[in-house]
Amino acid sequence: MDTLALSALQHLLYCERQCALIHVEQVWADNRFTALGNAMHKNAHEGPDESRPGVRITRGLRVACEPLGLAGQCDVVEFYADGTVLPVEYKRGKTKSHRADEVQLCAQGLCLESMLGVKIPEGRLYYGQTRRRVDVPFDEPLRALTLDTVRRLRTLLDSGLTPAAQYEAERCDQCSLIGLCIPKTGRFKKTTQAWFERQLPPPE
């Protein structure tokens, strides 16, 4: 079984075409949003591990789940004296309407469960824009969504096909791949085709 990157789950739920461009076509481009995110992740990964009363904080921990074929890296994992294990994922912006960040975090939890043999009931998302942690319970609906996303990701990558572009301003205008994806092209083609069809004489 080919190993799937944890980050690809987030890419898939954000945009299937973006996911295919990155993980099938192997293309990438940065913008100011990704640069800020990269800087945040670098700080989270490269900081020293810490021990505080009742908790040990580990950074940049490599994780994997062989049964699901997942692998990646946790920004931070907190190991508490009572046996609680808490993954923490850092994100540049703020909470979102979709669940891509939650699925990526839950997948980290599944990897930790597979590696450590313990139940991990929740994780945290830290958003740089609001400077707050958000509690994310790993309940059954989120676990089911995560497993379904893993299946969808594997199907997409196995197909080797990149979905057609569909422009959505809120999503596309912030994407670092917009110059490679050119999502407005499909809309332009449809508009042009409609114009030409209007010029044709009506059928007899």
LOKOLKOL-222848 format. One record per residue: z, x, y of N, C-alpha, C in turn; chain; residue number from 1; residue in three letters. Coordinates in steps of 0.001 Angstrom, whole numbers, plus 524288, in hexadecimal, padded with zeros to 5 digits. Each point is the difference from the previous one (the first is absolute). Layout:
(node (Z, X, Y), (Z, X, Y), (Z, X, Y), A, NUM, ALA)
...
END
This chain:
(node (80000, 8034E, 7FB56), (80000, 7FCB2, 804AA), (80000, 80372, 804DD), A, 1, MET)
(node (7FC41, 7FEFF, 8038E), (7FFE0, 802E7, 804E4), (804C4, 7FEA0, 80350), A, 2, ASP)
(node (80210, 803E6, 802B8), (8049B, 7FF30, 8033D), (7FE6E, 7FDBC, 80541), A, 3, THR)
(node (802C0, 7FBF9, 801A9), (7FF0D, 7FD7A, 80501), (803F2, 801F5, 803FB), A, 4, LEU)
(node (7FE39, 8010E, 804BB), (80378, 801AC, 80435), (802F2, 7FB57, 80232), A, 5, ALA)
(node (8050E, 800A1, 800DB), (8031E, 7FBC9, 80249), (7FDBE, 7FE2F, 80538), A, 6, LEU)
(node (7FE20, 803A7, 8031E), (7FDE1, 7FE97, 8051A), (7FB3D, 7FC79, 7FF8D), A, 7, SER)
(node (7FD25, 8005B, 7FB9A), (7FB4E, 7FCC8, 7FF49), (80158, 7FA35, 7FFAC), A, 8, ALA)
(node (804B5, 7FEBB, 7FE3F), (801A5, 7FA87, 7FFCD), (8004D, 7FDC1, 80584), A, 9, LEU)
(node (8021F, 80317, 8038B), (80058, 7FE4F, 80571), (7FA8F, 7FF7C, 8025A), A, 10, GLN)
(node (7FC9D, 803C0, 7FED8), (7FAA6, 7FFC6, 801FD), (7FD34, 7FB20, 7FE0E), A, 11, HIS)
(node (800BD, 7FEAC, 7FB08), (7FD54, 7FB84, 7FDB4), (8018C, 7FAEB, 802B2), A, 12, LEU)
(node (80510, 7FF42, 800DD), (801CD, 7FB27, 80265), (7FEB3, 7FFBF, 805CE), A, 13, LEU)
(node (7FF6F, 8047C, 8026F), (7FE63, 80010, 8057A), (7FA37, 7FEA0, 8006C), A, 14, TYR)
(node (7FCC1, 80271, 7FCA2), (7FA61, 7FF09, 8001C), (7FD8F, 80268, 7FB1E), A, 15, CYS)
(node (7FD6C, 7FCC7, 7FCCD), (7FD9F, 801F9, 7FB31), (7FBB1, 803F4, 80129), A, 16, GLU)
(node (7FD0F, 7FF24, 80433), (7FBDC, 803B6, 80151), (80254, 80545, 8019D), A, 17, ARG)
(node (80427, 7FFE4, 80326), (8029C, 804DC, 80175), (801DD, 802EB, 7FB2E), A, 18, GLN)
(node (8024B, 7FD1C, 7FC65), (801F6, 8025E, 7FB30), (7FB96, 802A7, 7FCFD), A, 19, CYS)
(node (7FB8F, 7FD5A, 7FF88), (7FB99, 8023C, 7FD20), (7FDAF, 804B6, 802D1), A, 20, ALA)
(node (7FFB4, 7FFC0, 80527), (7FDFB, 8047A, 802EA), (8035C, 804D9, 7FF0D), A, 21, LEU)
(node (80525, 7FF3A, 7FFE4), (8038D, 80471, 7FF51), (8001E, 801DC, 7FA5D), A, 22, ILE)
(node (8008E, 7FC5E, 7FC57), (80129, 8017D, 7FA9C), (7FB45, 80001, 7FC59), A, 23, HIS)
(node (7FBB1, 7FD9C, 801A0), (7FB2C, 80040, 7FCF5), (7FC35, 803D9, 80278), A, 24, VAL)
(node (7FEEE, 7FF42, 80513), (7FC41, 80361, 802AD), (8026E, 8050C, 80206), A, 25, GLU)
(node (80542, 80047, 7FFF1), (802C4, 804C3, 80182), (7FEDA, 801A2, 805A5), A, 26, GLN)
(node (80020, 7FC36, 80395), (7FF3E, 8013B, 80588), (80504, 7FEC8, 802F8), A, 27, VAL)
(node (800B6, 802B1, 8044D), (804B4, 7FF39, 80327), (7FEF6, 801AD, 80596), A, 28, TRP)
(node (802A1, 7FD94, 803AD), (7FFD9, 80180, 80579), (80537, 7FE87, 80269), A, 29, ALA)
(node (801BD, 80313, 803C6), (804EC, 7FEED, 802A6), (7FF00, 7FD8D, 80551), A, 30, ASP)
(node (803BA, 7FCFE, 801D3), (80031, 7FE47, 80569), (805A1, 800B7, 801DC), A, 31, ASN)
(node (80134, 7FE06, 804A4), (8053D, 800FD, 80216), (80439, 7FD4A, 7FCC9), A, 32, ARG)
(node (7FE99, 7FB98, 7FD90), (803D5, 7FD35, 7FCD7), (80152, 8031C, 7FB0C), A, 33, PHE)
(node (7FBF7, 801FA, 7FD56), (80104, 80306, 7FB3A), (8029F, 8052A, 80149), A, 34, THR)
(node (7FEA5, 80257, 8048C), (80276, 804F0, 80184), (805DA, 7FF47, 800E0), A, 35, ALA)
(node (8016F, 7FBB1, 80293), (8058C, 7FEE3, 800CB), (802BC, 7FEF6, 7FAD3), A, 36, LEU)
(node (7FD65, 7FD18, 7FC90), (8023C, 7FEF8, 7FAE2), (800A9, 804E7, 7FCCB), A, 37, GLY)
(node (7FC22, 8037B, 80039), (8005B, 804EF, 7FD1F), (80491, 8034E, 801F3), A, 38, ASN)
(node (800B9, 80013, 8052D), (80455, 80307, 80237), (80540, 7FDCB, 7FE35), A, 39, ALA)
(node (8006C, 7FACF, 7FFCC), (804DB, 7FD90, 7FE3F), (80116, 8014E, 7FA48), A, 40, MET)
(node (7FBED, 7FFA5, 7FCAD), (800B7, 80132, 7FA7A), (8014B, 805C5, 7FF2D), A, 41, HIS)
(node (7FDA5, 8036A, 8031E), (8011D, 80594, 7FF8B), (805B9, 80119, 8012C), A, 42, LYS)
(node (80206, 7FD8E, 8041F), (80580, 800B8, 80154), (80394, 7FDF0, 7FBB5), A, 43, ASN)
(node (7FE7F, 7FB82, 7FDBC), (80331, 7FDB1, 7FBD7), (7FFE9, 8036A, 7FB1F), A, 44, ALA)
(node (7FB69, 80224, 7FEAC), (7FF75, 80317, 7FB38), (80268, 80566, 8006F), A, 45, HIS)
(node (7FF49, 8027E, 8048F), (80165, 8057E, 80075), (80593, 800EE, 801DB), A, 46, GLU)
(node (802B8, 7FBDA, 80176), (80572, 800B6, 80184), (80342, 8019F, 7FB4E), A, 47, GLY)
(node (80472, 80260, 800E2), (80344, 801C9, 7FBA8), (80297, 7FB74, 7FD25), A, 48, PRO)
(node (800D0, 800A6, 7FAF3), (80331, 7FC39, 7FD1F), (80585, 80026, 8023D), A, 49, ASP)
(node (802AE, 7FB96, 7FFAE), (80533, 7FFA4, 80250), (803DB, 7FD9E, 7FC2A), A, 50, GLU)
(node (804D6, 8017D, 800A3), (8044A, 7FD86, 7FD25), (803F1, 7FE07, 80401), A, 51, SER)
(node (800E2, 7FAE8, 7FFE5), (803DC, 7FD96, 80367), (80406, 7FD5B, 7FC8C), A, 52, ARG)
(node (80466, 7FE6E, 80231), (803F1, 7FD63, 7FCC5), (7FDC4, 7FB53, 7FD16), A, 53, PRO)
(node (7FFC9, 80052, 7FAE0), (7FE43, 7FBA4, 7FCC6), (7FA2C, 7FF96, 7FF24), A, 54, GLY)
(node (7FCD7, 80395, 80244), (7FA58, 7FF8B, 7FF6D), (7FD5F, 8055A, 80055), A, 55, VAL)
(node (7FC00, 800B5, 7FCC5), (7FCAD, 804A2, 80068), (7FA8B, 7FE33, 8018A), A, 56, ARG)
(node (7FDB9, 80286, 803F2), (7FAE9, 7FE84, 8021A), (7FBFC, 8041F, 7FE73), A, 57, ILE)
(node (7FC09, 7FE41, 7FD16), (7FBDC, 80380, 7FE31), (7FAEF, 7FE89, 802B0), A, 58, THR)
(node (7FD0A, 803E3, 801D1), (7FB39, 7FF15, 802F9), (7FB31, 801EF, 7FD02), A, 59, ARG)
(node (7FBB4, 7FD31, 800BB), (7FB0F, 8019A, 7FDAD), (80022, 80032, 7FA11), A, 60, GLY)
(node (8029F, 7FC42, 7FD95), (800A9, 80006, 7FA52), (7FB0E, 7FDFF, 7FD4E), A, 61, LEU)
(node (7FDE4, 80328, 7FC6C), (7FB7C, 7FE68, 7FCE4), (801C0, 7FC3E, 7FBBF), A, 62, ARG)
(node (7FD31, 7FBA6, 7FF7B), (8016B, 7FC07, 7FC23), (7FB25, 7FE4E, 7FCF8), A, 63, VAL)
(node (800E4, 7FDB1, 7FB6D), (7FBAE, 7FE19, 7FCCE), (801F3, 7FBD1, 7FC46), A, 64, ALA)
(node (7FC66, 7FCA0, 7FE5F), (80114, 7FC17, 7FBFE), (7FB83, 80046, 7FC1C), A, 65, CYS)
(node (800F0, 80274, 7FB8D), (7FBD6, 800C7, 7FC29), (7FDDC, 7FADF, 7FDDB), A, 66, GLU)
(node (80349, 7FC1A, 7FEC3), (7FDDA, 7FB19, 7FDEC), (7FC1E, 7FD54, 803A3), A, 67, PRO)
(node (800DA, 80075, 8052B), (7FC7B, 7FD93, 803CF), (7FBDD, 803C2, 801FC), A, 68, LEU)
(node (80089, 804FE, 7FEBF), (7FC43, 803DE, 801E7), (80061, 800D6, 805DB), A, 69, GLY)
(node (804D1, 80000, 8021A), (800E6, 800AE, 80597), (80292, 80543, 80114), A, 70, LEU)
(node (7FEC1, 8023E, 80474), (8029C, 804D4, 8019F), (7FFA9, 80078, 805E3), A, 71, ALA)
(node (803DD, 80296, 80243), (7FFF9, 800BF, 8059E), (804E9, 802BB, 801D1), A, 72, GLY)
(node (8014B, 7FF11, 804D6), (8046C, 802B7, 80263), (80321, 7FC30, 80349), A, 73, GLN)
(node (80521, 80017, 7FF56), (80386, 7FCE0, 80341), (80179, 80328, 804D6), A, 74, CYS)
(node (80009, 7FD79, 80477), (801BC, 802B0, 804B9), (805AA, 801B1, 7FF70), A, 75, ASP)
(node (80351, 7FC42, 7FE9E), (8059C, 80109, 7FF64), (80201, 7FCBF, 7FB6C), A, 76, VAL)
(node (80363, 80246, 7FCE0), (802D6, 7FD11, 7FBFF), (805C8, 80132, 800B1), A, 77, VAL)
(node (80325, 7FBE0, 80069), (8059F, 8009B, 800AC), (802C2, 7FEC1, 7FADD), A, 78, GLU)
(node (80323, 803AF, 7FE21), (802EC, 7FF65, 7FB22), (805C5, 7FF51, 80163), A, 79, PHE)
(node (80216, 7FB5C, 7FEDF), (80562, 7FEC5, 80175), (803BA, 80114, 7FB80), A, 80, TYR)
(node (804E1, 800D6, 8015D), (803F6, 80163, 7FC1D), (800E0, 7FBA6, 7FC06), A, 81, ALA)
(node (7FEFB, 7FB1C, 8017B), (800CA, 7FBA2, 7FC62), (7FB5B, 7FF33, 7FC51), A, 82, ASP)
(node (7FC1A, 8037A, 8004A), (7FB6F, 7FFA2, 7FC99), (7FB4B, 7FD63, 80280), A, 83, GLY)
(node (800A5, 7FDED, 804B0), (7FBA6, 7FD82, 802B8), (7FBEE, 80419, 8018B), A, 84, THR)
(node (7FB12, 7FEBA, 7FF1E), (7FBA4, 8034F, 801A2), (7FCB1, 7FCDA, 803CF), A, 85, VAL)
(node (7FEF9, 8022F, 804A0), (7FD6C, 7FD12, 80428), (7FB5E, 8030F, 8022C), A, 86, LEU)
(node (7FB21, 7FE5E, 7FED6), (7FB77, 80289, 8027B), (7FF4C, 7FE14, 80596), A, 87, PRO)
(node (7FE7B, 8038D, 8036B), (7FF1C, 7FEB8, 80583), (7FA93, 801F7, 8017B), A, 88, VAL)
(node (7FCAE, 7FC77, 801D6), (7FAB0, 80161, 801A0), (7FFA2, 7FFB0, 805EB), A, 89, GLU)
(node (7FDCE, 80418, 80262), (7FF77, 80041, 805A9), (7FA91, 7FE24, 801A3), A, 90, TYR)
(node (7FFCB, 7FC96, 803F3), (7FB1A, 7FE13, 80222), (8000A, 80093, 805EF), A, 91, LYS)
(node (7FB63, 8011F, 8021E), (7FF9F, 80115, 80597), (80113, 7FB34, 80369), A, 92, ARG)
(node (7FDCE, 7FB7C, 7FE86), (7FFF7, 7FB88, 8038D), (804AB, 7FC69, 7FF80), A, 93, GLY)
(node (7FEDD, 7FB11, 7FECD), (80414, 7FC0C, 7FFA2), (7FEC0, 7FC7C, 7FB59), A, 94, LYS)
(node (80376, 7FC3A, 7FEEF), (7FF27, 7FC80, 7FB93), (7FACB, 7FD21, 8009A), A, 95, THR)
(node (7FD92, 7FED1, 7FB8E), (7FAC0, 7FDCF, 80002), (7FFF7, 7FA98, 7FD70), A, 96, LYS)
(node (7FBBC, 7FD29, 800DD), (7FF80, 7FACB, 7FDC8), (7FEA2, 80041, 7FA31), A, 97, SER)
(node (7FD5F, 80431, 7FE51), (7FEB6, 800A0, 7FA76), (80456, 80312, 7FD42), A, 98, HIS)
(node (7FF9A, 8009A, 7FAD5), (80434, 80264, 7FCF4), (7FE87, 80557, 7FDD3), A, 99, ARG)
(node (7FC28, 8028B, 80265), (7FE28, 80507, 7FDFA), (8045D, 80410, 7FFDB), A, 100, ALA)
(node (80314, 80057, 80422), (8043C, 803DD, 80028), (8041D, 7FEDB, 7FBD8), A, 101, ASP)
(node (80135, 7FAFA, 7FF4F), (803EC, 7FE7E, 7FC21), (7FE2D, 80148, 7FA73), A, 102, GLU)
(node (7FAFD, 7FF29, 7FEF2), (7FDEB, 80127, 7FACD), (80033, 805DD, 7FEF2), A, 103, VAL)
(node (7FE8F, 8032C, 803CB), (8003E, 805A8, 7FF51), (80599, 801B9, 7FED8), A, 104, GLN)
(node (803C0, 7FDCC, 802DC), (8057B, 80155, 7FF24), (801DE, 7FE2D, 7FAAC), A, 105, LEU)
(node (7FE82, 7FB39, 7FE78), (80190, 7FDF7, 7FAE3), (7FDC9, 80362, 7FBA1), A, 106, CYS)
(node (7FB36, 801DE, 800A7), (7FDAE, 80379, 7FC15), (8031D, 80514, 7FF88), A, 107, ALA)
(node (8020E, 801E6, 80454), (80376, 8048C, 7FFBF), (804D7, 7FEBA, 7FCC3), A, 108, GLN)
(node (80210, 7FB41, 800D7), (80487, 7FE56, 7FCF6), (7FECE, 7FFB8, 7FA3A), A, 109, GLY)
(node (7FB64, 7FE11, 7FE8C), (7FE7D, 7FFBB, 7FA7F), (7FF8E, 80572, 7FDA4), A, 110, LEU)
(node (7FE09, 803AA, 80303), (7FFA8, 80567, 7FE26), (80574, 8024A, 7FF14), A, 111, CYS)
(node (80377, 7FF18, 803AE), (80558, 80202, 7FF77), (802C0, 7FD77, 7FB5A), A, 112, LEU)
(node (7FF21, 7FAF4, 7FF36), (8024E, 7FD5B, 7FB79), (7FE0F, 8026F, 7FAEC), A, 113, GLU)
(node (7FAF0, 8012A, 7FFC5), (7FDBD, 80256, 7FB51), (8021F, 80575, 7FF06), A, 114, SER)
(node (800CC, 802FA, 8042F), (801C6, 8056B, 7FF7A), (805D6, 8005E, 7FED3), A, 115, MET)
(node (8030D, 7FC9B, 80283), (805B0, 8007A, 7FFC4), (8028C, 7FC54, 7FC13), A, 116, LEU)
(node (7FD11, 7FBF7, 7FE55), (8023E, 7FC42, 7FC51), (80433, 7FC99, 80263), A, 117, GLY)
(node (7FF89, 7FEEE, 8051B), (803CE, 7FCA6, 802AC), (7FD1F, 7FB9B, 802CD), A, 118, VAL)
(node (802C0, 7FBCD, 80119), (7FDCE, 7FB9F, 802EE), (80090, 80122, 805D3), A, 119, LYS)
(node (7FBC2, 7FF69, 802DD), (80017, 800DF, 805A2), (7FEDD, 7FACC, 802A8), A, 120, ILE)
(node (803F5, 7FD7D, 80239), (7FF58, 7FAAF, 801F5), (7FD5F, 7FF8D, 8054C), A, 121, PRO)
(node (7FFD9, 80447, 80304), (7FDCE, 7FF93, 8053C), (7FEA2, 8055D, 8022E), A, 122, GLU)
(node (7FD33, 7FFEC, 8046F), (7FEBE, 804C0, 802D5), (80048, 7FEE5, 805D5), A, 123, GLY)
(node (7FE77, 803DA, 80321), (8000B, 7FF68, 805B2), (7FAD6, 801DB, 80242), A, 124, ARG)
(node (7FE17, 7FD3A, 803F5), (7FB91, 801B5, 80321), (80209, 80164, 8056B), A, 125, LEU)
(node (7FEF6, 804D9, 801A2), (80195, 801AB, 80541), (7FB25, 80012, 80376), A, 126, TYR)
(node (80021, 7FCF2, 80438), (7FB95, 7FFB0, 8038F), (80128, 8030C, 804FC), A, 127, TYR)
(node (7FC86, 803C6, 8012F), (800D8, 8036E, 80475), (7FFBF, 7FD41, 80536), A, 128, GLY)
(node (7FCBB, 7FBED, 8006D), (7FF6C, 7FD54, 804FE), (804F0, 7FD11, 80183), A, 129, GLN)
(node (8029B, 7FDA9, 7FC32), (804C6, 7FD10, 8011C), (804E9, 8032B, 7FEE4), A, 130, THR)
(node (7FF46, 80477, 7FD36), (80462, 80364, 7FE85), (80430, 7FD09, 7FCF0), A, 131, ARG)
(node (7FE34, 7FCB4, 7FC72), (803A0, 7FCF9, 7FCCA), (7FE4A, 80012, 7FA52), A, 132, ARG)
(node (803E5, 7FF73, 7FC99), (7FEFB, 7FF6D, 7FA73), (7FFAC, 7FA31, 7FEA8), A, 133, ARG)
(node (7FC6E, 7FEC7, 7FC7F), (7FF6B, 7FAAC, 7FE1C), (80149, 7FFF1, 7FA2E), A, 134, VAL)
(node (8039E, 7FC9F, 7FE78), (8015E, 7FF80, 7FA74), (7FB92, 7FD46, 7FD13), A, 135, ASP)
(node (7FE94, 80226, 7FB7F), (7FBDA, 7FDB1, 7FCC7), (80215, 7FF26, 7FA7E), A, 136, VAL)
(node (801A5, 7FB40, 7FEAE), (801C4, 7FEF5, 7FAA1), (7FB66, 80049, 7FC39), A, 137, PRO)
(node (800C8, 802AD, 7FBAB), (7FBFB, 80040, 7FBF7), (800A6, 7FB52, 7FC5F), A, 138, PHE)
(node (7FEEF, 7FB59, 8022A), (8009C, 7FB34, 7FCF2), (7FB38, 7FF32, 7FC81), A, 139, ASP)
(node (80030, 7FC01, 7FCD1), (7FBC4, 7FF1E, 7FC43), (7FAB8, 7FEF7, 80296), A, 140, GLU)
(node (7FFBA, 7FCDB, 80437), (7FAE7, 7FF48, 8028F), (7FD9A, 80517, 801F1), A, 141, PRO)
(node (80337, 80379, 80259), (7FDEB, 804F7, 801E7), (7FE68, 80383, 7FB77), A, 142, LEU)
(node (8030B, 80013, 7FBD4), (7FE8E, 80324, 7FB6E), (7FADF, 7FE01, 7FD9C), A, 143, ARG)
(node (7FF6E, 7FAD2, 7FFBF), (7FB31, 7FDC1, 7FDD5), (7FB52, 80154, 80376), A, 144, ALA)
(node (800B9, 7FFB9, 8052B), (7FBD0, 80160, 8039F), (7FE8D, 805C1, 7FF6C), A, 145, LEU)
(node (803E7, 80351, 7FF4B), (7FF01, 8059D, 7FF61), (7FCE7, 80119, 7FB0A), A, 146, THR)
(node (80181, 7FD8D, 7FBB9), (7FD2B, 800C8, 7FB0F), (7FA6F, 7FDDF, 80062), A, 147, LEU)
(node (7FF59, 7FB89, 802A2), (7FAC1, 7FDD9, 800BA), (7FCAE, 803A3, 80360), A, 148, ASP)
(node (80265, 80261, 803F3), (7FD2F, 803AC, 8035C), (7FE52, 804D8, 7FCF1), A, 149, THR)
(node (8035D, 801CA, 7FC78), (7FE92, 8046F, 7FCA7), (7FB2E, 7FE9B, 7FCBF), A, 150, VAL)
(node (7FFEB, 7FB52, 7FDD2), (7FB7F, 7FE54, 7FCDD), (7FB10, 7FF9C, 80355), A, 151, ARG)
(node (80086, 7FDB6, 80494), (7FB7D, 7FF8A, 80386), (7FDF2, 80555, 801A8), A, 152, ARG)
(node (80393, 8039D, 80107), (7FE70, 80546, 80190), (7FD06, 802AE, 7FB9F), A, 153, LEU)
(node (801FA, 7FF8E, 7FB3E), (7FD5C, 80282, 7FB9B), (7FA8D, 7FDAD, 7FF2E), A, 154, ARG)
(node (7FF92, 7FACC, 80094), (7FAE7, 7FD79, 7FF72), (7FC31, 801F2, 80423), A, 155, THR)
(node (801D5, 8006D, 804E3), (7FCA7, 801DD, 80441), (7FE2F, 80593, 7FF06), A, 156, LEU)
(node (80397, 8036E, 7FE94), (7FE97, 80575, 7FF39), (7FC82, 800AF, 7FB40), A, 157, LEU)
(node (80104, 7FD05, 7FBDD), (7FCB7, 8005F, 7FB51), (7FA72, 7FE28, 8011A), A, 158, ASP)
(node (7FF60, 7FC56, 8039A), (7FAC3, 7FDFF, 80142), (7FCB9, 80419, 802DA), A, 159, SER)
(node (802A7, 80369, 802F6), (7FD36, 803EE, 8030D), (7FCEE, 7FDBC, 80488), A, 160, GLY)
(node (80110, 7FB1A, 8015E), (7FD15, 7FD5B, 8041D), (80350, 7FF5A, 804E8), A, 161, LEU)
(node (7FD7F, 8006E, 8047C), (802A0, 7FF37, 804FD), (7FE98, 7FA9E, 80224), A, 162, THR)
(node (803DB, 7FC9C, 800ED), (7FED4, 7FAC5, 8020A), (7FD2A, 80038, 80537), A, 163, PRO)
(node (7FD09, 7FBEE, 80120), (7FD2E, 7FFA9, 804F7), (803D6, 7FF88, 80488), A, 164, ALA)
(node (7FE53, 801D1, 8048D), (8034F, 7FFDB, 804A8), (8005F, 7FA7E, 8022A), A, 165, ALA)
(node (804B6, 7FE8E, 801A9), (800E6, 7FB10, 802B2), (8038D, 80124, 804A4), A, 166, GLN)
(node (7FDF9, 7FF41, 804AA), (802E2, 80182, 804AF), (80447, 7FC15, 80153), A, 167, TYR)
(node (804CD, 8020A, 800A6), (80469, 7FCFC, 801FB), (802B4, 8036D, 80406), A, 168, GLU)
(node (7FFF2, 7FE52, 804D8), (801B8, 80349, 80452), (8057C, 80230, 7FF38), A, 169, ALA)
(node (803B1, 7FCB0, 7FE7F), (80573, 801B4, 7FF92), (8009A, 80465, 7FC0C), A, 170, GLU)
(node (7FCF7, 7FFC4, 7FBD1), (8005A, 803F3, 7FBE4), (7FC66, 804A2, 8011A), A, 171, ARG)
(node (7FB29, 7FEDA, 80140), (7FC05, 8041E, 80052), (800AE, 80391, 804B7), A, 172, CYS)
(node (80196, 7FDDB, 80474), (8003E, 80320, 804C6), (80422, 8043D, 7FFC2), A, 173, ASP)
(node (803D5, 7FF83, 7FC80), (80402, 803FE, 7FF6E), (7FEEF, 803C3, 7FB81), A, 174, GLN)
(node (7FBED, 7FEE0, 7FCF4), (7FEEF, 80324, 7FB5B), (7FD56, 80522, 80181), A, 175, CYS)
(node (801E1, 80443, 7FDD9), (7FDBD, 8051A, 8013D), (7FA8F, 800AA, 7FDB8), A, 176, SER)
(node (7FE8D, 7FCA8, 7FC49), (7FADC, 80077, 7FD7B), (7FBDE, 7FC8F, 80282), A, 177, LEU)
(node (80125, 7FDA5, 8047B), (7FC5A, 7FC43, 80242), (7FAB5, 8027B, 80116), A, 178, ILE)
(node (7FFF0, 80503, 80179), (7FB12, 802A3, 80111), (7FCCE, 80115, 7FB27), A, 179, GLY)
(node (80296, 8005D, 7FB87), (7FD4C, 800D4, 7FB08), (7FEAB, 7FAD2, 7FD66), A, 180, LEU)
(node (80357, 7FC32, 800B8), (7FF4D, 7FADD, 7FD92), (7FBE2, 7FCC1, 802DF), A, 181, CYS)
(node (80004, 80054, 80538), (7FC84, 7FD00, 80367), (8002D, 7FA2F, 7FE8E), A, 182, ILE)
(node (80487, 7FD8E, 8007A), (80096, 7FA97, 7FE1B), (7FCD0, 7FBF9, 802FE), A, 183, PRO)
(node (7FE6E, 80134, 804DE), (7FD09, 7FC2C, 80300), (7FA4E, 7FFBC, 7FE47), A, 184, LYS)
(node (7FE48, 803BC, 7FCCC), (7FA8B, 80026, 7FE57), (7FE89, 7FB16, 7FD04), A, 185, THR)
(node (80367, 7FE5C, 7FC5E), (7FEE4, 7FB56, 7FCEA), (7FF7C, 7FB34, 80367), A, 186, GLY)
(node (8035A, 7FF88, 803EE), (7FFB9, 7FB85, 80383), (7FAFB, 80028, 80330), A, 187, ARG)
(node (7FE61, 804C3, 8019F), (7FB2B, 80090, 80300), (7FB47, 7FE78, 7FCB4), A, 188, PHE)
(node (80009, 80199, 7FB03), (7FBAD, 7FEA7, 7FC81), (7FF8F, 7FA1B, 7FF5F), A, 189, LYS)
(node (80476, 7FD5D, 7FF5D), (7FFE2, 7FA51, 7FF5C), (7FDE0, 7FD62, 804E3), A, 190, LYS)
(node (8019C, 801F3, 804A2), (7FE31, 7FDC4, 804E8), (7FA20, 800D3, 8009E), A, 191, THR)
(node (7FE30, 804BD, 7FEB1), (7FA73, 8013D, 80070), (7FCCE, 7FCAA, 7FC43), A, 192, THR)
(node (801E3, 7FF82, 7FB2B), (7FD3B, 7FCDA, 7FC24), (7FF9C, 7FA58, 801C9), A, 193, GLN)
(node (8043A, 7FDEC, 80233), (7FFF9, 7FA9C, 801E2), (7FC15, 7FF57, 8046F), A, 194, ALA)
(node (7FF8A, 803F8, 8036F), (7FC52, 7FFB0, 8045C), (7FA6B, 7FFD0, 7FDFE), A, 195, TRP)
(node (7FEB7, 80373, 7FC49), (7FABF, 80012, 7FDCF), (7FEB8, 7FADA, 7FD45), A, 196, PHE)
(node (803E3, 7FDDF, 7FD33), (7FF07, 7FB0E, 7FD4B), (7FEE0, 7FB9E, 803D8), A, 197, GLU)
(node (80262, 80030, 804A5), (7FF0B, 7FC02, 803E8), (7FA80, 80076, 8025A), A, 198, ARG)
(node (7FDAA, 804AF, 7FFAA), (7FACE, 800D1, 80228), (7FBAE, 7FE1F, 7FC5A), A, 199, GLN)
(node (8015C, 7FF4B, 7FB04), (7FC0B, 7FE5B, 7FC40), (7FE90, 7FA4B, 800D4), A, 200, LEU)
(node (7FB0B, 7FEB8, 7FF37), (7FE71, 7FA84, 80089), (80288, 7FCBB, 7FBBE), A, 201, PRO)
(node (80123, 7FB26, 80127), (8026C, 7FC9C, 7FC03), (7FC44, 7FF43, 7FB66), A, 202, PRO)
(node (80204, 7FF95, 7FB4F), (7FCB5, 7FF44, 7FB6B), (7FD08, 7FAC7, 80051), A, 203, PRO)
(node (7FB3F, 80021, 7FE34), (7FCD3, 7FB42, 80028), (80179, 7FC34, 7FB9E), A, 204, GLU)
END
